[in-house]
Amino acid sequence: MISARGLRKTFGDFEAVRGIDVSVRPGVAFGFLGPNGAGKSSTMRMICCVSPPTGGELRVFGMDPAQDGPKIKARLGVCPQEDTLDVELNVYDNLYVYGRYFGLPRAEVKGRIEELLDFVQLTDKAKAKVDDLSGGMKRRLTIARSLINRPEILVLDEPTTGLDPQARHVIWDRLFRLKQAGVTLLLTTHYMDEAEQLCDELVVMDQGRIVAHGTPLGLIRDHSTREVAELRFGVGEHESLAAKVEDLAERIEVLPDRLLLYSDDGESVIEAVHGRGLTPAATLVRRSSLEDVFLHLTGRTLVD
Amino acid sequence: MATDYAPATPSTPTAPSGLVSGALRMVDYWLTVAARTWKGAVVTTFVTPFLYVLALGVLLGGFIEADPATLDGATTYLAFVAPGMVAAHSMNIAFAEMTYPVMGMLKWQRIYYSMIASPLAPSHIVLAQVAWVVLRTLLACGVFLLVLAAFGVFDTFWGVLAAWVLQGLVVLAFTTPVLLFSLSIRGEESFALIFRLGMIPLTLFSGTFFPIGNLGSVLEKIAMASPLWHGVDLTRMLTLGRLDWGVAALHVVYLVVLAAVCWWLAIRKLAERLVS
């Protein structure tokens, strides 16, 4: 569906994307995980044909965005990071006028709107002004709008950023259904839980480059241990205490507020820490996540 | 109960085959906007010009007794000022439609970005929006001319009809330059500039209310460079039925060139803002 070879994007002196290779197969939920400024959105904009690549090769549906942008866009659904809804129109009209941009007959657009409002659970808000919707509802409306042309690829740039946990789960549920219906999903996120929940395959991006590629579980297996023991000591003590416990784990990360000890058996690590006469204020054993993968690969956390 | 998403595709979304077919896809958008804004538009489009005609043309104009030779051949001041007000009204619509609404679509609501994510291109967006302003102007000026006719201002039917059609060109000569301006600025603060240094002096000193000959020879030359003067003078020639073909052709060429050059530049500027 999408293939990129050595894809680059620069803005003046700033290199947003520094040569990435990506290949997305049909029906896959493909994620770009990385912190703000990693080059995820720039990559999405190039795929959506609204940002000409500076270098490298990009093909979407086998076509070149520079040549066949409108043809590609007819088959893409785009859910941008910032809402671009017409806040003065009602929910129904937002979908209606958008469907017409794709050259769909009026009657068919109307049929699809019924279906999509139902799908994103906004049927009873059809006549509501966009301004009166909650953040989660606006996002669902944007998703509905991006589906009006029944796209083969749905591009979602940070689909749940800024939403409360409940609203996020509603979105995830809808996206999961789309995935089951065979729609190829392409999404960017800086939330590791979102990437774990939705993505079959993902790339980790940092500073314009891809630093890892695989399935969520595969990445965790390859770049982290099964479990993580988190130790919380007093403020400012973590740096100095790290040396006393680092031999207890395969790997250690020092964060400002805690120590992360990577091991396949977290409980034994905690016991061993206590055995050395150390008494952390709080301890936690958890499974490794993509956050740990990112920390290991870049030395930084995803969300600052 | 929510149903699942059905990917079966009865009709296929397509890329538009040409400039006009793409712009036609936006007809429903502009109709929806019209349906939302028509109540407010009635006041600004129909009531306000009527008040101007009454106050300046009839009541103030009643004090003016001038030789028709000094009023471009108009027998009354009302007959002189009426075509000027029609052309100035066309200009006002262009300023109203192409300043804050454009900034809203570009910066506040970012609607242009949603349009460009569909198969539509900047050229389609500009054509549809410009066509909307032209149609809106023809409707407004049509009513305006009918009201003026009721005041007994006109003697010529064909001249008035031609003046009405001409307003499509007059509004174009302001629509595309103001659109270009609005797409080129960063923030809405700059609109104060274009209103105070553009729209208001143009309205006052382009022959709308008095012949530009009254300005003196230097200022008269400056006024002749104003696009509104070309619009006003041509509209007046038509409603007074005193057409000078050579001068009229010059007016038309000026307005067409201004509109066309700024149209082309506006498409480029919109593409520059949306695609980067």
Boltz contact constraints between the chains, C-beta under 6 A:
constraints:
  - contact:
      token1: [A, 50]
      token2: [B, 116]
      max_distance: 6.0
  - contact:
      token1: [A, 50]
      token2: [B, 275]
      max_distance: 6.0
  - contact:
      token1: [A, 70]
      token2: [B, 15]
      max_distance: 6.0
  - contact:
      token1: [A, 70]
      token2: [B, 119]
      max_distance: 6.0
  - contact:
      token1: [A, 71]
      token2: [B, 15]
      max_distance: 6.0
  - contact:
      token1: [A, 73]
      token2: [B, 119]
      max_distance: 6.0
  - contact:
      token1: [A, 74]
      token2: [B, 13]
      max_distance: 6.0
  - contact:
      token1: [A, 74]
      token2: [B, 14]
      max_distance: 6.0
  - contact:
      token1: [A, 74]
      token2: [B, 15]
      max_distance: 6.0
  - contact:
      token1: [A, 74]
      token2: [B, 119]
      max_distance: 6.0
  - contact:
      token1: [A, 78]
      token2: [B, 117]
      max_distance: 6.0
  - contact:
      token1: [A, 84]
      token2: [B, 110]
      max_distance: 6.0
  - contact:
      token1: [A, 84]
      token2: [B, 113]
      max_distance: 6.0
  - contact:
      token1: [A, 84]
      token2: [B, 114]
      max_distance: 6.0
  - contact:
      token1: [A, 86]
      token2: [B, 111]
      max_distance: 6.0
  - contact:
      token1: [A, 87]
      token2: [B, 109]
      max_distance: 6.0
  - contact:
      token1: [A, 93]
      token2: [B, 32]
      max_distance: 6.0
  - contact:
      token1: [A, 97]
      token2: [B, 28]
      max_distance: 6.0
  - contact:
      token1: [A, 97]
      token2: [B, 29]
      max_distance: 6.0
  - contact:
      token1: [A, 97]
      token2: [B, 32]
      max_distance: 6.0
  - contact:
      token1: [A, 100]
      token2: [B, 25]
      max_distance: 6.0
  - contact:
      token1: [A, 100]
      token2: [B, 28]
      max_distance: 6.0
  - contact:
      token1: [A, 101]
      token2: [B, 25]
      max_distance: 6.0
  - contact:
      token1: [A, 101]
      token2: [B, 118]
      max_distance: 6.0
  - contact:
      token1: [A, 101]
      token2: [B, 120]
      max_distance: 6.0
  - contact:
      token1: [A, 102]
      token2: [B, 13]
      max_distance: 6.0
  - contact:
      token1: [A, 103]
      token2: [B, 14]
      max_distance: 6.0
  - contact:
      token1: [A, 103]
      token2: [B, 25]
      max_distance: 6.0
  - contact:
      token1: [A, 104]
      token2: [B, 11]
      max_distance: 6.0
  - contact:
      token1: [A, 108]
      token2: [B, 11]
      max_distance: 6.0
  - contact:
      token1: [A, 118]
      token2: [B, 2]
      max_distance: 6.0
  - contact:
      token1: [A, 118]
      token2: [B, 3]
      max_distance: 6.0
  - contact:
      token1: [A, 119]
      token2: [B, 2]
      max_distance: 6.0
  - contact:
      token1: [A, 119]
      token2: [B, 5]
      max_distance: 6.0
  - contact:
      token1: [A, 121]
      token2: [B, 2]
      max_distance: 6.0
  - contact:
      token1: [A, 149]
      token2: [B, 13]
      max_distance: 6.0
  - contact:
      token1: [A, 150]
      token2: [B, 9]
      max_distance: 6.0
  - contact:
      token1: [A, 177]
      token2: [B, 4]
      max_distance: 6.0
  - contact:
      token1: [A, 177]
      token2: [B, 5]
      max_distance: 6.0
  - contact:
      token1: [A, 178]
      token2: [B, 5]
      max_distance: 6.0
  - contact:
      token1: [A, 181]
      token2: [B, 5]
      max_distance: 6.0
  - contact:
      token1: [A, 181]
      token2: [B, 7]
      max_distance: 6.0
  - contact:
      token1: [A, 182]
      token2: [B, 7]
      max_distance: 6.0
